[in-house]
Amino acid sequence: MPEDKPQNCPICNAEVKSNPRYPDYLCGTCVKKAKTKDGRAVGVSNADISGGVLVTLSETRERLDTDRVFVRGVECSVKEARFGGIVVQPVSALEDKKVCPRCGNTMTVHEETKSLGNRWHSQTLVFARCRCGHQVKLMESMNIGNPPRIKIPNETVPDTKPAKTPTAEEAVRFAEMLMRTREWEKLSAYCVDKCKAHPKNKQLWQLFGMASGELGDGKSARLAFLKALELDPNDDASFVNYITSCFHTGDPESAVEAINRSYAGLKPSMMKAMLNSVQSALVEGLLSVE
């Protein structure tokens, strides 16, 4: 049985397993260094279990519509191997650069990176070199980095933009979110601040009343519902909440007065809610029939 002919990687000259079908295939180390023409790292593999070629950007996994990659400046072709897998070989246009024009020996590819005066900017040179001393430049690229920002101790940047005050609608939306999550203390504090900024917004006063009631502050709840009712005397929800808070703060007279004043104008649905409030006050002893 004939012996296998020694075979080397055409890029780094490392010894590889002999394969007569692919006499110039790259070693695994060089394949891992594959890049696009503009220097972005790529990975090569079969497209799926049935084969095919897939070239993707290493950073984003984005598929590239190409079968060409660059390894140390040498343009290489990515193909599906005959019995599965991937084989990467230099394209024929660059094969001539591996043969020294002076002595005819095989040239090896080298890569050198030189600093351009600091650690962020550098220059990369890729060239083929022969042992006789002759070399051919294959690629030259500039690597421009971004130096880190220098922080000056105790440096403060004044905020030239004043804090934006939310509109009434934005404030109501945020307050309703706090209500849905039952964060009553936060809701109460938020409404105190925003009712000052938007004193004529009925919904903020209603939400403030609800938060105060949940926190057991009946007096604040009653005043908040009364304010909402003053802003909109026809708002049935504010009316029912107001009389309920009057009952719970020991002021049934104010509740009865409000009922007598507004009874005829209540909608049927709110009439029922008001009667339920009165019934609850009677059951709890907060209101007497005398």
N, C-alpha and C positions, 0 to 999 in steps of 0.2 A: 504494500500500500504506500503510495507516494506521500512524502512528508508535506505538511502544510507550509506554504511559503510565508515567511515572516511578513507581518502587516502592521503598519503604524497609522495613527490618526493623522490626517493631512494638516490639521491645525496645530496641535501641540506636540506631534511626533511621538506621543505615548504609544506603547505597544498595545495592540488590540487583537482580538481573536480573528484568525484568518477566515476570510469569506470571499472566495473567488468571484461570486456574483456581484459583490459590492466592494471592490478593491480600495475605494476611497471614502468609506463611511466614517463618520465622526465618532469619537469615543463618547461615553455617557457624560463625562465631565464637561466636555465642550458643548454638547447638546443643551445642557442646563444653562449655558451662558448665552443662548440664542436671544437675539434682539431684533426689533424692527429697524428699518433704515435710519429712523430718527432717534434710535437709542433706547426704546422702551422694551423692557424684558418681556419675553413671551414664553409660552409653554407649548409643546407639540405632543400630540397623542392621536390615537384612533378616534374617529368621530363617534362610533358606537360599537356595539359588540360584533357587528357584521363587518367592520373595517372602516375605510375612509380616512381622510386626513383632517385633523382639527388643529388650527393655530389660534391661540387665545392670548390676550394680554394678561400677564401674571397678576397685575394689580386689580383689575376690574372684572376679569373673566370674560371680557367682551370677545366675541368671535371675530376673527379677521378673515376677509375673503382673499386669501393668498396662500401660496405654498412655498414662498421664499422667505428666508430669514437671514440674519447676518451674525456671524460668529467671529469676533475679533476682526471685524471689517471685511471678512470674506463672505460673499454672497453664496448662500447654500440653498439647495432644493430639498423640500420635505416630501417624501413619498411613502406610500404604503409598502411595506416589505412583502415579498412573495408569500411567505408562510405566516403572515400576521405581524403586527407591530409596526414600528415606524423606522425608516432609515433616512438619515440626513447626510447629504453629500455636497461638496462644492460644485457650483455650476461650471459648465465647460468654459465660460468666458474668463474665469479666474484660474483655471487650471494652469494656463501658461505661466502665471506668475509664481508658480511653485518650482519652476525649473530655472536654475541660474543661467542667465544668458552668457556668462563668462566661462564657467567650467562645466555646465550641464548637470551639476549635482542638484539634489532635491533641496529646496529652501523651506525653512520652517517659519511659521507666523508668530510674531511677538507683539505684545501690547505694552506700552509704557504710558504712565500718567505723570505729568509734570505740574507742579504747583505754579500758579501765576502770581506769586507774591503774598498770598494769604491762604488760609485753609478752606475757603469757600469756593474759590475759582480755580479751575485746573484745565489742562489741555491733555487730550488722549491721542496718542499716535499708534497706529497699527501698521506694521510693515513686515515684509517677508525678508528673511536674512539667510544668507548662505555661509557655510563655514569658511569659504574663501574670503569673506569680508564684504562681499557685495550685498546690498539690500535695496528693496523696492518699497516705497511708501504705498500702502493700500488705502488708508483712511485717516483723516484728521478731524477731530471734533473738539468743541469748546464746552466745558461744563461750568455753567454759571449758577452758583448757589445763592441763597439769601442769608446774609449774616443775621444773627439774632439781634433783637432790639435791646438797646442798652437802657437799663432802668436807673434813673437818677434817684438816690435816696431822698425820701421825704418830698418827692416831687408830687404835686397835686395839680390836677387839671380842673380848672373851674368849670362848673356846669352852667353854660350860658343859656340853656333852655329851661324856662320855668316848668315846674311840674304841671302836667296837663290835668285840668279838672274834668272828670267825666261828665258827659251830658246827663240830663235827667233820665233819658231812656237807658243809657249804659248803666247808670247807678241802679235803676230798677231791676235790670237783668241780673246784675251781680247779687243784689240783695235777694232776689228770688232763688238764686242758686244756693245761697246760704240757708234760706228757709227750707229748701228741699233736702239739704243735708243735715238739717236740724242743729245748726251751729248758732244757737240762740244768743250767746254772749257776743260773738263776733257780729251777728246781725244787728243786735241792739247798738253796739258801738259804731258800726258802719252807718246805720240810719241816723244816729244823733248827728254825725258829721255831715251827712249828705242832705238831711232836712234843713240844715243851716244854709247849705249851698243852693238848694232848690226848695224853698219854703212853700211853694205853691203846687208841689207835686203830691197829689192825693195818695198815690200808690206807696210812696215812701213813708208817709205817715201811717198808712194801714199796716205796712210791714213792721214798722217800729212798734205799733200797738200790739201786734201778734207776738213779737219777740219779748216785749215787756210782760205780757200776760203769761207766757211760758216760763219766764224767770220769776214769777210771783210778784211782780211790781204792778199791782192793779191800778194804782194811781196814775203812773205814767201811761199805762195802756189806755185808761179812760180818757186822759187828756189828748193822746195821740189820735184815738178814734173820733173824739170831738172835733179836733182840728181837721181831720179828713172830711167829716160831715159838714163842717162850715165851708170847706172848699167846694163841696158838691152836695147840697141838701137833698138831692134826689137819689143819692147812691144808697141803695138798700143794704148792701153789705156793711158799709160804715155805720149805718143806723142800727142794725141788729148787734154788731160788735160793741157799739157804744152802750146800748141799754144793758147788754150782758155784763159789761165791765162795771156799770153803775151798780148792778145787783151785787156783784162780788166785792165791791169796795164799800158796801154799807150805805149806799145812797140810792135807795129805791125811788125816792121822791123824784129825782132827776130823770130816772128811767120812765116813770109813769108820765111825767110831764112831756117827755119826748114822744111817748107813744100817743098821747092824746093829741099832740100837735101834728103828727105825721100819719096817723092810723089810716085816714081815708085815702091817702095817696099811695099806699103800699101795693106792690104787685102781689098777685096770689101766691107765688112761690116764696117771696120774702115775708108775706103775711104768716105763712105756715112756720117759717124759721123764727119769726118774732114770737109766735104763740108757744113754740117749743122752748124758747128762752125764758118766757114768763113761767111756763109750767115747771121748768127745772128750778127756777128761783123759788117757787112755792114749795116744791118737794124738799129743797135744801134749807128751807126756813129763811131764805133771804128776802122774802116778800110775803106779807100777810094780806088777807082779803078784807081786813077791817078798814 
